[in-house]
Amino acid sequence: MAQIFLTGATGFVGRHLLPALVQAKHSVRCLARTTANAESLQNCSVYIGDLLQPQLWESAVMGADMVIHLASAHRGTPELLQRTNAEGTTRLIAIAERAGIKKFLYLSTLTASPKPRWPYAYSTWLAEQAIQQSFLDYTILRCSVIIGRGDPFLDGIIKTAQHWPVVPIIGSGQTRFQLLDVRDVVRCLLQIVQEKRFSRKVLSIGGPQALSYEEIVNSVLAVLHLRKRKIHLPRPLARWLVRRLERLGVRTPFAPGHFLSRDHCAESLSAIEAHFGFIPTAFHDTLKNLY
Ligand SMILES: NC(=O)c1ccc[n+]([C@@H]2O[C@H](COP(=O)([O-])OP(=O)(O)OC[C@H]3O[C@@H](n4cnc5c(N)ncnc54)[C@H](OP(=O)(O)O)[C@@H]3O)[C@@H](O)[C@H]2O)c1
C-alpha cells in the first residue's frame, strides 16, 4: 500500500477522498492550513502549512511514494489564483522531484485554458503545463463540476430554491454541465492510485448527461417539490453584484461555476466508462441521494 502526501484534504473533494484512501489501507500525510481545519482529518498524519511555505511540509513529501494534489483556490484576485494554483503547484513539483515521488496525481478542471483572460482557468492550465514538463510520472484528471455532500455548486442552487422568493438563472441558462458525482471521482482517483496504466496521461471526465443550467434548476425544484418563478440575470450584472457583496463580507450562495458561459463538458458522455470501466451516477440519482 502506498504512502501518500495529500494536499487539499480539508476541501470538498479531499473530505470524500481521504476516508476512501484510508479504507483502501493507504497511509496518508495531509497538508492542512490551520489546526482548526485539521481537526476534521482522521486516521492520517497532518502537517500544518501553506502550499507556498514548503519549508513547513517538505519533510512529509520525503519518503512518500505518491502526491495527490487537490489544493487550489477558486475565488479571489487573479494574483491569488496565480500564486496558489500555478506557483503553489510548481513548488510542490520541485519538492516531489527531489523526493523521488513515483506518481503525481493532479485533479484539474475541464475549463483549464491557455487564455489569461480567465484567471482561474489560466492558473490551472499553468499548473498542468508545469506538471507535464516535469520529470514526474503524472496523471492529470480534468473534471466537470463535481457535486455531492458539501459541494458549493448544487448547494447554492438548492439554497436559493429553498430560501429565495425567486430562483435566479445566471445568463441564458443554456450553458451545459456534465455534473459528476464526487463518489465517482473518488472511484476514478483510487484506480489511478492503484493502477499503472494511467501513467503520463491527461484524462477528461464528466457525468453521464449534459444538462443545461436551467434543466439543473428545474430538476432541483422538482425533487424539492417547489414551485418558484425563475428570473434570468444578465451574467455581468450578477457577477458584479456577487463580487461587491463578497467584498462587503456578505456570503452569497453562488460559486464560480454558476457564472460559466462556456459549456463544461468532456469530449464524450461515456468518458468514465471508457477510461475507468464503470457507469457514473446519473444526476437525478445524486440529487435523490442528497435529498
Ligand atoms: N469542485 C469541483 O467542482 C471541481 C471541478 C473540477 C476540478 N476541481 C479541482 O479539484 C481540486 C479540489 O477541488 P475542491 O472542490 O475540493 O476545492 P475546495 O473545496 O475549494 O478545497 C480547496 C482545498 O485547497 C486548500 N488550499 C487552498 N489554498 C491553499 C494553500 N495556499 N495552501 C494549502 N492549501 C490550500 C484548501 O484549504 P482550506 O480548507 O484551508 O481552505 C482546501 O483544502 C481542485 O484542484 C479543483 O480545481 C474541482
The ligand as an SDF file (V2000), in Angstrom:
LIG
                    3D

 48 52  0  0  0  0  0  0  0  0999 V2000
  -15.2640   21.0220   -7.0380 N   0  0  0  0  0  0  0  0  0  0  0  0
  -15.3520   20.9730   -8.3600 C   0  0  0  0  0  0  0  0  0  0  0  0
  -16.4430   21.0840   -8.9510 O   0  0  0  0  0  0  0  0  0  0  0  0
  -14.1020   20.7530   -9.1830 C   0  0  0  0  0  0  0  0  0  0  0  0
  -14.2490   20.5370  -10.5600 C   0  0  0  0  0  0  0  0  0  0  0  0
  -13.1120   20.3240  -11.3400 C   0  0  0  0  0  0  0  0  0  0  0  0
  -11.8690   20.3190  -10.7380 C   0  0  0  0  0  0  0  0  0  0  0  0
  -11.7550   20.5520   -9.4050 N   0  0  0  0  0  0  0  0  0  0  0  0
  -10.4080   20.5640   -8.8190 C   0  0  0  0  0  0  0  0  0  0  0  0
  -10.3560   19.6190   -7.7740 O   0  0  0  0  0  0  0  0  0  0  0  0
   -9.4790   20.0830   -6.7540 C   0  0  0  0  0  0  0  0  0  0  0  0
  -10.2090   20.0480   -5.4230 C   0  0  0  0  0  0  0  0  0  0  0  0
  -11.3700   20.8590   -5.5210 O   0  0  0  0  0  0  0  0  0  0  0  0
  -12.3230   21.1260   -4.2830 P   0  0  0  0  0  0  0  0  0  0  0  0
  -13.6680   21.3920   -4.8310 O   0  0  0  0  0  0  0  0  0  0  0  0
  -12.1500   20.0780   -3.2530 O   0  0  0  0  0  0  0  0  0  0  0  0
  -11.7370   22.5120   -3.7470 O   0  0  0  0  0  0  0  0  0  0  0  0
  -12.0600   23.2450   -2.3660 P   0  0  0  0  0  0  0  0  0  0  0  0
  -13.2370   22.6620   -1.6820 O   0  0  0  0  0  0  0  0  0  0  0  0
  -12.0830   24.7060   -2.6650 O   0  0  0  0  0  0  0  0  0  0  0  0
  -10.7820   22.9130   -1.4680 O   0  0  0  0  0  0  0  0  0  0  0  0
   -9.5620   23.5110   -1.7450 C   0  0  0  0  0  0  0  0  0  0  0  0
   -8.5460   22.9360   -0.7980 C   0  0  0  0  0  0  0  0  0  0  0  0
   -7.2990   23.5750   -1.0740 O   0  0  0  0  0  0  0  0  0  0  0  0
   -6.7670   24.0800    0.1510 C   0  0  0  0  0  0  0  0  0  0  0  0
   -5.9500   25.2490   -0.1340 N   0  0  0  0  0  0  0  0  0  0  0  0
   -6.3070   26.3740   -0.7930 C   0  0  0  0  0  0  0  0  0  0  0  0
   -5.2690   27.2190   -0.8350 N   0  0  0  0  0  0  0  0  0  0  0  0
   -4.2320   26.6220   -0.1950 C   0  0  0  0  0  0  0  0  0  0  0  0
   -2.9110   26.9960    0.0940 C   0  0  0  0  0  0  0  0  0  0  0  0
   -2.4110   28.1800   -0.2890 N   0  0  0  0  0  0  0  0  0  0  0  0
   -2.1300   26.1440    0.7860 N   0  0  0  0  0  0  0  0  0  0  0  0
   -2.6090   24.9350    1.1830 C   0  0  0  0  0  0  0  0  0  0  0  0
   -3.8590   24.5140    0.9370 N   0  0  0  0  0  0  0  0  0  0  0  0
   -4.6680   25.3520    0.2620 C   0  0  0  0  0  0  0  0  0  0  0  0
   -7.9850   24.4130    0.9840 C   0  0  0  0  0  0  0  0  0  0  0  0
   -7.6280   24.5330    2.3460 O   0  0  0  0  0  0  0  0  0  0  0  0
   -8.6010   25.2540    3.4090 P   0  0  0  0  0  0  0  0  0  0  0  0
   -9.5590   24.1830    3.8650 O   0  0  0  0  0  0  0  0  0  0  0  0
   -7.6720   25.7110    4.4540 O   0  0  0  0  0  0  0  0  0  0  0  0
   -9.2820   26.3750    2.6710 O   0  0  0  0  0  0  0  0  0  0  0  0
   -8.8540   23.1930    0.6820 C   0  0  0  0  0  0  0  0  0  0  0  0
   -8.4110   22.0830    1.4260 O   0  0  0  0  0  0  0  0  0  0  0  0
   -9.0320   21.4770   -7.1890 C   0  0  0  0  0  0  0  0  0  0  0  0
   -7.7880   21.3940   -7.8150 O   0  0  0  0  0  0  0  0  0  0  0  0
  -10.0730   21.8980   -8.1940 C   0  0  0  0  0  0  0  0  0  0  0  0
   -9.5710   22.8010   -9.1490 O   0  0  0  0  0  0  0  0  0  0  0  0
  -12.8370   20.7560   -8.5970 C   0  0  0  0  0  0  0  0  0  0  0  0
  1  2  1  0
  2  3  2  0
  2  4  1  0
  4  5  1  0
  4 48  2  0
  5  6  2  0
  6  7  1  0
  7  8  2  0
  8  9  1  0
  8 48  1  0
  9 10  1  0
  9 46  1  0
 10 11  1  0
 11 12  1  0
 11 44  1  0
 12 13  1  0
 13 14  1  0
 14 15  2  0
 14 16  1  0
 14 17  1  0
 17 18  1  0
 18 19  2  0
 18 20  1  0
 18 21  1  0
 21 22  1  0
 22 23  1  0
 23 24  1  0
 23 42  1  0
 24 25  1  0
 25 26  1  0
 25 36  1  0
 26 27  1  0
 26 35  1  0
 27 28  2  0
 28 29  1  0
 29 30  1  0
 29 35  2  0
 30 31  1  0
 30 32  2  0
 32 33  1  0
 33 34  2  0
 34 35  1  0
 36 37  1  0
 36 42  1  0
 37 38  1  0
 38 39  2  0
 38 40  1  0
 38 41  1  0
 42 43  1  0
 44 45  1  0
 44 46  1  0
 46 47  1  0
M  CHG  2   8   1  16  -1
M  END
$$$$
